[in-house]
Structures are given as structure tokens and as C-alpha cells.
Amino acid sequence: MKFISVTTADDLKIIINLTKKIWPVAYGAILSQAQLDYMIDRFYTENALSQLMDKGHVFYLAQDEKDNFVGFLSFEINSAPHKTKIHKIYVLPETQGTGLGRQFLELVKHKAKENNQKAIFLNVNKYNSALHFYTKLGFSIVNDEVIDIGEGYVMDDYVMELEI
């Protein structure tokens, strides 16, 4: 697997295209189509992603051995004091179980340690099957929160954390 730092508008277009393939599978059973569309239209535009980069979010794309883009990651060093937050970690459904998610996590761990971070944390929808993945990798639930994202929609999440 090859990891590429996201720096251009073309890279952001790749993230948007991946999201449109990944989200319906990842969230189709737990979110309505209307909420999925709303969230993609609100959070996955070039402008929205560029603003996140301006705020310090670091993005990476993953490519397989045939140079196909198969996933993406974003994280933020010091999102909380001495803690790195994983904001986005998504892989194409056909690549789940191949170790890519674990490789993304190792990349974040490496970057976090380079920056003297004490922990990595993320939000996970309470009904997302990825909860098992994060638990298996050593994350534990430290909080839960309901986040109003507008238009009557909320994100009903656990906050999970891994000490490093």
C-alpha cells in the first residue's frame, strides 16, 4: 500500500469520489439516504475539505499496487492537548479486512509520536460495525456524544481513545 499526502484540489476530488462509494455501504443500514446525502453534500465538498486542511487537518490517500485509490484518512495533531484526533478513516468495502485500516492507524500513531502526543481519539457512530475494529486495536470508549449537524440531523457517537 502506498500513502500519498493530500495537497491539491485534484486530491480532494479523489476523496469526494471515494466517499460517494464508501459511505452508502458504511452507513446505509444506520442512516437514512437523506441524511447520507446531506452529510456528503455538507462535509465532502472541495471547499469544506480545504477549510479543514487550513485548520490543520492532515489528509492521506491510499493506493493499492495497481495505483487505484482505495481509501483516505485525516487526522489533527493536538486536537485536544497532547492528543491526536482521527477525523476520517475510510476504505473501500472491497479492501476491508486487508489490513489497510490498521496501516492507516499505524501511520497516525507514528505521526502522533513524532509530535509527542499521549493518545489518539476518534468518534464512531454508536451503531457502526467499525466499533469492533477499533476495540480490537486497543481503543476504548471514553465518552458518548450527540452532535447536532443541522437540518434536524445528529451524529450519535462514541468517543474512543487509544493511549500511545
C-alpha positions in Angstrom: 0.0 0.0 0.0 1.2 3.5 -0.9 0.2 6.6 1.1 0.1 9.9 -0.5 -0.2 13.2 1.3 -3.2 15.3 0.0 -2.2 18.7 -1.2 -4.2 19.6 -4.3 -7.7 20.2 -5.4 -7.4 17.0 -7.6 -6.6 15.0 -4.4 -9.7 16.4 -2.8 -11.8 15.3 -5.7 -10.5 11.8 -5.2 -11.6 11.9 -1.5 -15.0 13.1 -2.6 -15.3 10.3 -5.1 -14.2 7.7 -2.6 -16.7 9.0 0.0 -19.6 8.5 -2.5 -18.5 4.9 -2.9 -17.8 4.1 0.8 -20.5 5.9 2.7 -23.6 4.2 1.3 -22.1 0.8 2.3 -20.6 2.0 5.7 -23.7 3.9 6.8 -26.6 2.7 4.6 -28.0 0.4 7.3 -27.8 3.1 10.1 -28.5 6.4 8.4 -31.3 7.5 6.0 -30.5 8.2 2.4 -31.5 11.8 3.1 -29.0 12.1 5.9 -26.2 10.5 3.9 -26.8 12.9 1.0 -27.0 15.8 3.4 -23.7 14.9 5.2 -21.8 14.2 1.9 -23.1 17.5 0.4 -22.1 19.4 3.5 -18.9 17.9 4.6 -17.4 16.5 1.4 -17.0 19.4 -1.0 -13.7 20.8 -2.1 -14.4 23.9 -0.1 -15.3 22.1 3.1 -12.2 19.8 2.9 -9.9 22.8 2.0 -11.2 24.6 5.1 -10.3 21.5 7.2 -6.8 21.5 5.8 -6.5 25.2 6.6 -7.4 24.3 10.2 -4.6 21.7 10.5 -6.3 18.5 9.4 -3.7 16.3 7.6 -5.1 14.1 4.8 -3.6 11.0 3.2 -4.9 8.8 0.3 -4.0 5.1 0.0 -3.2 3.5 -3.3 -3.0 -0.2 -4.0 -0.3 -2.0 -6.0 -2.2 -1.1 -9.3 -2.3 2.6 -8.2 -6.0 2.6 -7.6 -7.2 4.8 -4.8 -8.7 2.6 -2.1 -9.1 4.8 1.0 -8.4 8.0 2.8 -7.5 9.3 6.3 -7.5 12.6 8.0 -6.2 13.5 11.5 -5.3 16.5 13.6 -2.3 16.8 15.9 -3.2 18.4 19.2 -6.9 18.4 18.5 -7.0 18.2 22.3 -4.0 18.9 24.5 -1.4 16.2 23.7 -4.0 14.2 21.7 -4.4 13.5 18.0 -7.8 13.1 16.6 -8.6 10.8 13.7 -11.4 12.7 11.8 -11.8 10.4 8.9 -10.6 6.8 8.2 -12.4 5.2 5.3 -11.5 2.3 3.0 -13.4 0.9 0.0 -15.6 -2.0 1.1 -13.7 -4.5 -1.1 -10.5 -3.6 0.8 -11.9 -4.1 4.3 -10.1 -6.9 6.0 -6.9 -6.4 4.1 -5.0 -4.5 6.9 -5.4 -1.1 5.3 -7.3 0.3 8.3 -4.6 -1.0 10.6 -1.9 0.6 8.3 -3.7 3.9 8.5 -3.8 3.7 12.3 0.0 2.9 12.4 0.6 6.0 10.2 -1.4 8.2 12.6 0.4 6.6 15.6 3.8 7.3 14.0 2.9 11.0 13.3 1.4 11.4 16.8 4.5 10.0 18.5 6.7 12.3 16.4 4.7 15.2 17.9 4.8 13.9 21.5 1.2 13.0 21.7 -0.1 10.9 24.5 -3.2 9.5 22.9 -5.2 9.1 19.7 -9.0 9.5 19.7 -11.9 9.4 17.3 -15.7 9.5 17.1 -17.6 6.4 15.9 -21.3 6.1 15.3 -22.8 4.0 18.1 -24.3 1.6 15.6 -21.2 1.3 13.3 -19.7 -2.1 12.9 -16.3 -0.4 13.0 -16.6 -0.3 16.8 -15.3 -3.9 16.9 -12.3 -2.9 14.7 -11.3 -0.1 17.0 -11.8 -2.2 20.1 -9.7 -4.9 18.7 -6.9 -2.4 18.1 -6.9 -1.3 21.7 -9.3 1.7 21.6 -11.8 2.1 24.5 -14.9 4.1 24.8 -14.3 7.2 26.9 -17.4 9.2 26.3 -20.5 9.4 24.1 -21.9 12.5 22.5 -24.8 13.6 20.2 -23.7 16.3 17.8 -26.3 18.4 16.0 -25.2 18.8 12.4 -28.1 20.8 11.2 -31.4 20.2 9.3 -32.6 18.1 12.2 -29.8 15.5 11.9 -27.4 14.4 14.6 -24.4 12.2 14.9 -24.9 9.8 17.7 -21.3 8.8 18.6 -18.9 7.1 21.0 -15.6 8.8 21.6 -12.9 6.1 21.6 -9.3 6.6 22.7 -6.0 4.8 22.5 -3.1 5.7 24.7 0.2 5.6 22.9 
